C-alpha cells in the first residue's frame, strides 16, 4: 500500500453561516493502481444535536470508519464537492501537474464549490471566503478561459489571470465557466468553447425555457452579451443569500449527484447502475416529497428524449438539502444533440425495459416505477411533445439565438424514431 493522503472535511450547517469540521477523509493507492478511501466523523460533530449526514445511506453519522473502493477511493458525496472537468483542468494548469490525486483536487478546489462541503489540511476550518468575481468582469473572465483553452503548459499564466480562473462550482462539466456575483446572488457563467457548432448560451437557455413549459423546475437563467459572444448565467440553486444584522453571506445547501445516489461508477464504460428507473426507486427513500419528484423525473426523461439530450449522465442530475431533508434539484445542463441517426436515439441512462432506447414505448414501460399509470404517462408525453414541437424554435430565437443556430440543432427535436416500436433491447 502507498502512503495515504488525508484531508479534513468541513460543512456549513443547514440554515446558518456556521462552518464546522465534520470529519476526516483519507485515500491510499493500492498496488493495483486503484484507491481505497476512508471517512470518519469527528466526535465533536457526531455529538451535535443538529449534525446531518453527508450522505444518509452511504455515510450516516456513526462512530465507525466508512470505506470505499469506488470512484478511485473517494466517496460520492465528497467527489460531488470536488472540481468538475473544467475545474480540474484549471488546477492542473495552475499547479503545472497532470499527476494529481483526488485529495489534491479536494485541497486545491475552490472554497465555494458545489454543496456545503469544503476541505483543508487543519482540524479548524479556515476563515470563509466571501469575495467573488463580479458579473461586470465577464469579459475578463471570458478572455482568461480562452487563454486556458489554448493549453500551452510551458507558458506561465499571469497571476491576475490565475485569480480569475478560480475553479468555482463543480456544476456544469467540462465547459469553461466561472462563478460570478451580482446584486441578485451567485451565478455560474458558462462561456463559449472552441469547436462549438452553434451559440451554446441561447440554445441551452432555450432548453431550460422548454423545461419550464413542460412542468420541470430549473434555475433562473439569463444570457449576457459580451462583444460577439453570448454567455449563459445560471443561478446557483445550492446557495441562498442571507442578510441578518451585520452578517451577510450565503446559506450552502448540501448536494449529491445522482451518481452518488445510485452508488454508481463514473466511467461511461461501466453503466451498471446508470438508470432513471433505479433513480426513481431511490427517490422513494431519499426524497422528502417522493411522489412529486418521481413524476418530475419522468418528465425530465421525456424531455431529454424529445430534444435528444444524450449528455444526461448521472452527474447532470442532483439532489439538494436546503434543510435536513433532500429533494430533487432543479434541472440543469440541457443540451440538444443533432448528430444521431433517426433510429438510434439513446439516453445516457436506462429509461425502461429496453435500456437506454429513447422511445415512447420504452419510457412508458416502467411508468409505474415513477408513480404513474401507463395512460397518465402517455398523456404527459403527448402534452410535452406538443409543447416542444410548437416552442423550441421560438425559445431559441427569444433567447437571442440565430436562425442558423435553429437550423443546426433542428434534427435533435422530435426524432421520428421516438414513436417507433421497440422490439429488442
DODREN-262917 format. One record per residue (C-alpha): z, y, x; residue in three letters. Coordinates in steps of 0.1 Angstrom, whole numbers, plus 5000, padded with zeros to 4 digits. Layout:
N
Z:Y:X:Ala $
...
end
This chain:
425
5000:5000:5000:Unk $
4993:5035:5011:Unk $
5018:5063:5012:Unk $
5024:5077:4977:Unk $
5016:5112:4967:Unk $
5041:5129:4944:Unk $
5045:5160:4923:Unk $
5069:5174:4897:Unk $
5057:5179:4862:Unk $
5068:5210:4842:Unk $
5064:5215:4805:Unk $
5066:5247:4784:Unk $
5088:5237:4755:Unk $
5073:5239:4719:Unk $
5077:5273:4702:Unk $
5092:5290:4733:Unk $
5082:5306:4766:Unk $
5107:5284:4784:Unk $
5092:5262:4812:Unk $
5113:5233:4824:Unk $
5110:5203:4847:Unk $
5104:5172:4827:Unk $
5098:5145:4853:Unk $
5081:5133:4885:Unk $
5048:5116:4890:Unk $
5037:5096:4920:Unk $
5004:5078:4928:Unk $
4997:5054:4956:Unk $
4964:5039:4967:Unk $
4961:5001:4967:Unk $
4944:4981:4994:Unk $
4915:4975:4970:Unk $
4910:5013:4967:Unk $
4925:5016:4932:Unk $
4956:5036:4922:Unk $
4990:5029:4907:Unk $
5007:5058:4891:Unk $
5044:5060:4881:Unk $
5062:5086:4860:Unk $
5098:5090:4852:Unk $
5115:5117:4831:Unk $
5144:5136:4847:Unk $
5179:5130:4833:Unk $
5183:5168:4826:Unk $
5152:5167:4804:Unk $
5160:5134:4787:Unk $
5193:5147:4775:Unk $
5179:5179:4760:Unk $
5181:5178:4722:Unk $
5146:5194:4720:Unk $
5130:5170:4745:Unk $
5095:5160:4735:Unk $
5073:5132:4750:Unk $
5042:5140:4769:Unk $
5027:5111:4750:Unk $
5047:5095:4722:Unk $
5033:5059:4727:Unk $
5024:5056:4764:Unk $
5051:5080:4778:Unk $
5081:5080:4754:Unk $
5112:5098:4765:Unk $
5131:5069:4781:Unk $
5150:5065:4814:Unk $
5127:5037:4827:Unk $
5098:5043:4851:Unk $
5064:5040:4834:Unk $
5035:5026:4854:Unk $
4997:5026:4850:Unk $
4966:5014:4869:Unk $
4942:5030:4845:Unk $
4922:5062:4853:Unk $
4927:5056:4890:Unk $
4965:5055:4885:Unk $
4970:5087:4866:Unk $
4985:5088:4831:Unk $
4961:5101:4804:Unk $
4985:5129:4794:Unk $
4986:5142:4830:Unk $
4948:5137:4835:Unk $
4942:5158:4804:Unk $
4960:5187:4820:Unk $
4941:5182:4853:Unk $
4910:5203:4860:Unk $
4877:5192:4844:Unk $
4844:5186:4863:Unk $
4838:5223:4869:Unk $
4874:5230:4879:Unk $
4874:5201:4904:Unk $
4842:5215:4919:Unk $
4859:5249:4923:Unk $
4889:5233:4940:Unk $
4868:5212:4963:Unk $
4847:5242:4973:Unk $
4877:5264:4980:Unk $
4896:5238:5000:Unk $
4864:5226:5018:Unk $
4870:5190:5010:Unk $
4855:5164:4987:Unk $
4881:5138:4995:Unk $
4909:5148:4972:Unk $
4931:5125:4952:Unk $
4945:5130:4917:Unk $
4977:5145:4929:Unk $
4958:5170:4949:Unk $
4939:5182:4918:Unk $
4971:5184:4899:Unk $
4988:5205:4926:Unk $
4958:5228:4931:Unk $
4950:5233:4895:Unk $
4955:5265:4876:Unk $
4989:5273:4864:Unk $
4974:5278:4830:Unk $
4954:5246:4824:Unk $
4949:5229:4791:Unk $
4980:5219:4771:Unk $
5016:5226:4780:Unk $
5019:5210:4815:Unk $
5019:5224:4850:Unk $
5026:5207:4883:Unk $
5043:5216:4916:Unk $
5060:5204:4947:Unk $
5095:5215:4939:Unk $
5121:5205:4913:Unk $
5123:5240:4899:Unk $
5093:5254:4881:Unk $
5077:5284:4898:Unk $
5076:5318:4880:Unk $
5050:5318:4853:Unk $
5016:5334:4860:Unk $
5008:5359:4833:Unk $
4977:5376:4847:Unk $
4942:5366:4836:Unk $
4906:5377:4843:Unk $
4895:5401:4816:Unk $
4865:5399:4792:Unk $
4852:5431:4808:Unk $
4848:5411:4841:Unk $
4823:5387:4826:Unk $
4795:5400:4848:Unk $
4816:5394:4880:Unk $
4826:5360:4867:Unk $
4791:5350:4859:Unk $
4780:5360:4894:Unk $
4809:5341:4910:Unk $
4800:5310:4891:Unk $
4763:5313:4901:Unk $
4774:5316:4938:Unk $
4794:5284:4935:Unk $
4765:5266:4918:Unk $
4744:5273:4949:Unk $
4767:5248:4966:Unk $
4765:5258:5002:Unk $
4795:5241:5018:Unk $
4791:5258:5052:Unk $
4791:5292:5037:Unk $
4827:5306:5031:Unk $
4835:5321:4997:Unk $
4848:5357:5000:Unk $
4885:5360:4989:Unk $
4877:5382:4959:Unk $
4853:5355:4946:Unk $
4880:5328:4951:Unk $
4903:5348:4929:Unk $
4877:5350:4902:Unk $
4870:5312:4904:Unk $
4904:5302:4891:Unk $
4897:5268:4875:Unk $
4915:5277:4843:Unk $
4913:5254:4813:Unk $
4903:5218:4816:Unk $
4883:5220:4783:Unk $
4845:5221:4785:Unk $
4834:5196:4810:Unk $
4811:5204:4839:Unk $
4796:5237:4826:Unk $
4805:5268:4847:Unk $
4834:5286:4829:Unk $
4865:5307:4833:Unk $
4895:5317:4812:Unk $
4894:5354:4802:Unk $
4917:5376:4781:Unk $
4913:5405:4757:Unk $
4934:5421:4731:Unk $
4928:5391:4708:Unk $
4941:5364:4732:Unk $
4927:5339:4757:Unk $
4891:5326:4756:Unk $
4871:5300:4776:Unk $
4840:5318:4788:Unk $
4811:5294:4793:Unk $
4783:5307:4815:Unk $
4746:5297:4817:Unk $
4739:5268:4840:Unk $
4710:5262:4863:Unk $
4685:5239:4846:Unk $
4693:5250:4810:Unk $
4663:5244:4789:Unk $
4675:5268:4762:Unk $
4701:5295:4758:Unk $
4732:5275:4756:Unk $
4756:5301:4742:Unk $
4738:5309:4709:Unk $
4729:5273:4703:Unk $
4764:5260:4709:Unk $
4779:5288:4688:Unk $
4754:5279:4661:Unk $
4766:5242:4662:Unk $
4801:5254:4657:Unk $
4790:5275:4628:Unk $
4773:5245:4613:Unk $
4805:5226:4617:Unk $
4824:5252:4597:Unk $
4797:5249:4569:Unk $
4803:5212:4569:Unk $
4841:5214:4564:Unk $
4851:5210:4601:Unk $
4876:5232:4618:Unk $
4865:5249:4650:Unk $
4880:5275:4673:Unk $
4870:5312:4669:Unk $
4838:5319:4689:Unk $
4816:5348:4698:Unk $
4785:5354:4720:Unk $
4786:5382:4746:Unk $
4755:5395:4762:Unk $
4757:5404:4799:Unk $
4724:5416:4813:Unk $
4698:5390:4803:Unk $
4724:5362:4799:Unk $
4743:5351:4769:Unk $
4779:5339:4774:Unk $
4799:5319:4749:Unk $
4835:5328:4743:Unk $
4856:5300:4727:Unk $
4892:5310:4716:Unk $
4918:5287:4732:Unk $
4933:5266:4704:Unk $
4961:5253:4728:Unk $
4975:5288:4731:Unk $
4993:5312:4707:Unk $
5000:5348:4717:Unk $
5036:5359:4710:Unk $
5054:5392:4714:Unk $
5092:5392:4709:Unk $
5110:5423:4720:Unk $
5102:5428:4757:Unk $
5088:5393:4760:Unk $
5051:5388:4758:Unk $
5032:5356:4766:Unk $
5016:5326:4751:Unk $
5030:5295:4735:Unk $
5014:5264:4750:Unk $
5007:5235:4727:Unk $
5008:5200:4741:Unk $
4973:5184:4741:Unk $
4960:5150:4748:Unk $
4923:5139:4747:Unk $
4910:5110:4726:Unk $
4906:5092:4758:Unk $
4944:5092:4762:Unk $
4950:5083:4725:Unk $
4926:5054:4728:Unk $
4941:5043:4761:Unk $
4906:5041:4775:Unk $
4889:5044:4808:Unk $
4868:5074:4817:Unk $
4836:5058:4830:Unk $
4807:5055:4806:Unk $
4801:5021:4820:Unk $
4834:5009:4805:Unk $
4833:5019:4769:Unk $
4855:4991:4757:Unk $
4878:5015:4738:Unk $
4854:5043:4731:Unk $
4854:5042:4693:Unk $
4857:5066:4664:Unk $
4868:5038:4642:Unk $
4897:5030:4666:Unk $
4905:5067:4669:Unk $
4908:5069:4630:Unk $
4932:5040:4632:Unk $
4952:5058:4659:Unk $
4954:5089:4638:Unk $
4974:5069:4612:Unk $
5003:5067:4637:Unk $
4997:5098:4658:Unk $
4989:5125:4632:Unk $
5013:5144:4611:Unk $
4985:5146:4584:Unk $
4966:5113:4589:Unk $
4946:5115:4556:Unk $
4932:5149:4563:Unk $
4925:5143:4600:Unk $
4908:5109:4594:Unk $
4884:5124:4568:Unk $
4876:5154:4591:Unk $
4870:5129:4620:Unk $
4845:5112:4597:Unk $
4827:5145:4591:Unk $
4825:5150:4629:Unk $
4809:5116:4633:Unk $
4783:5126:4607:Unk $
4776:5160:4622:Unk $
4772:5145:4657:Unk $
4747:5121:4643:Unk $
4728:5148:4624:Unk $
4725:5171:4654:Unk $
4721:5144:4680:Unk $
4752:5154:4699:Unk $
4754:5124:4722:Unk $
4779:5141:4746:Unk $
4807:5132:4721:Unk $
4827:5112:4746:Unk $
4865:5108:4742:Unk $
4873:5138:4763:Unk $
4854:5160:4739:Unk $
4880:5152:4711:Unk $
4917:5161:4713:Unk $
4950:5162:4695:Unk $
4974:5191:4699:Unk $
5011:5195:4690:Unk $
5019:5231:4681:Unk $
5054:5219:4674:Unk $
5069:5184:4676:Unk $
5041:5168:4655:Unk $
5005:5161:4665:Unk $
4973:5170:4646:Unk $
4936:5166:4653:Unk $
4925:5196:4674:Unk $
4895:5218:4663:Unk $
4861:5205:4672:Unk $
4845:5218:4705:Unk $
4816:5211:4728:Unk $
4790:5205:4702:Unk $
4755:5204:4717:Unk $
4722:5191:4703:Unk $
4702:5167:4724:Unk $
4665:5167:4715:Unk $
4654:5142:4742:Unk $
4658:5109:4724:Unk $
4634:5085:4706:Unk $
4634:5087:4668:Unk $
4646:5051:4665:Unk $
4674:5051:4691:Unk $
4699:5078:4684:Unk $
4733:5066:4698:Unk $
4765:5084:4699:Unk $
4789:5081:4729:Unk $
4814:5062:4709:Unk $
4812:5033:4684:Unk $
4810:5047:4649:Unk $
4806:5015:4628:Unk $
4800:4977:4627:Unk $
4768:4982:4648:Unk $
4784:5000:4676:Unk $
4771:5035:4686:Unk $
4740:5035:4664:Unk $
4738:5069:4647:Unk $
4725:5058:4613:Unk $
4739:5062:4579:Unk $
4745:5026:4571:Unk $
4763:5020:4603:Unk $
4786:5051:4598:Unk $
4793:5041:4562:Unk $
4801:5005:4572:Unk $
4836:5015:4584:Unk $
4843:5043:4559:Unk $
4875:5026:4547:Unk $
4890:5030:4582:Unk $
4886:5067:4577:Unk $
4903:5065:4543:Unk $
4870:5068:4523:Unk $
4852:5046:4498:Unk $
4815:5040:4505:Unk $
4804:5063:4477:Unk $
4827:5091:4490:Unk $
4813:5086:4525:Unk $
4777:5087:4512:Unk $
4784:5119:4492:Unk $
4798:5136:4523:Unk $
4767:5126:4543:Unk $
4744:5138:4516:Unk $
4762:5172:4514:Unk $
4762:5176:4552:Unk $
4726:5165:4556:Unk $
4715:5192:4531:Unk $
4737:5218:4548:Unk $
4724:5210:4584:Unk $
4688:5209:4573:Unk $
4690:5242:4555:Unk $
4710:5261:4580:Unk $
4706:5250:4617:Unk $
4677:5273:4625:Unk $
4692:5303:4607:Unk $
4725:5298:4626:Unk $
4708:5298:4660:Unk $
4690:5330:4652:Unk $
4721:5346:4637:Unk $
4739:5339:4670:Unk $
4712:5356:4690:Unk $
4691:5326:4699:Unk $
4653:5329:4701:Unk $
4626:5311:4682:Unk $
4618:5294:4715:Unk $
4654:5280:4715:Unk $
4649:5267:4680:Unk $
4616:5251:4689:Unk $
4631:5233:4719:Unk $
4661:5218:4701:Unk $
4643:5211:4668:Unk $
4638:5174:4675:Unk $
4676:5169:4677:Unk $
4681:5176:4640:Unk $
4679:5151:4611:Unk $
4661:5124:4630:Unk $
4642:5101:4606:Unk $
4659:5071:4622:Unk $
4692:5083:4607:Unk $
4681:5067:4574:Unk $
4667:5035:4589:Unk $
4684:5002:4581:Unk $
4705:4989:4609:Unk $
4698:4952:4611:Unk $
4710:4943:4646:Unk $
4736:4957:4670:Unk $
end
